[in-house]
Amino acid sequence: MSIKKTCPGCQQETAKTGMTTKIVPKEDGGRYDIVYKCGTCRTEVGRVHNVTGRELRRRGIEQQRT
C-alpha cells in the first residue's frame, strides 16, 4: 500500500487535502480495491488491491450497498 505524499496533479500534501476513498469491487466477487483520490483535484494518489470485506470494516470504511 503506498499513498503518495504529494499529489501529482496539484502538488499539495495529500494528507491536508481531505482525501476521498472509493470501493471498487473485483470481478471474482469477494474482494475489493480501495482507491484514494486527492480532495482538491480528484487525481488518484493511491490504491490498495485485493482487500476483503472484513478488512474494509477493520479500516472503518463503509461499503455502499446498491
N, C-alpha and C positions, 0 to 999 in steps of 0.2 A: 504494500500500500504506500503510495507516495503522492502527496498533495504538494503542489508547487508552492513555494514561499511567496513568490511574487507572480501576479497574473501576467501571462504573456500578451494579453490584449491591451490592458490599461496601465500596466506597470505598478499597480498598487499592491500592498501586502494583502494576501488573501484572507488572513485572519481578521482584518479590520473591515472587509467589505461586506460581511454578513453572507457567507456562502450559502447556497441552496443545495439541497440533495434531491436526487431523482432516483427512484427504484425502477430498474429495467428488468423484467422477468426474462429468464433464459428459455430457450426452446424446449429443453427437457422437462420443464415444469417445476422442478424442486428447488432451483437456486436462482439467485438474483445478482445483478450488478448494481453497485451504488455509484452514481455519477455526481461528482461535486462540481458546481459551477460558481463562477465569480458573481457576487451580488451586484456589481456595478455594470459590467458589460456582458454578462452571461457566457463568457468563454469557459470551456471545460478546463478545470485546473487539476483534476484528479479522478481516478476511477479505481474501485475495488471490485475484483472479479470473484465469481462463484461464492456468494455469501448465502448461508442457509437462512430460513425464516427465524429460527431460534437466535442466530447471531444478530439479525436485524433488531429483534426485541431487546437483546442484551445491550446493543448500542443505543437504544432509545429512539429508534427510527420507526415511525408508524407507516404501515402499508395501507394504501388507499384501496378499498375493495370496490370493484366496478361491477 
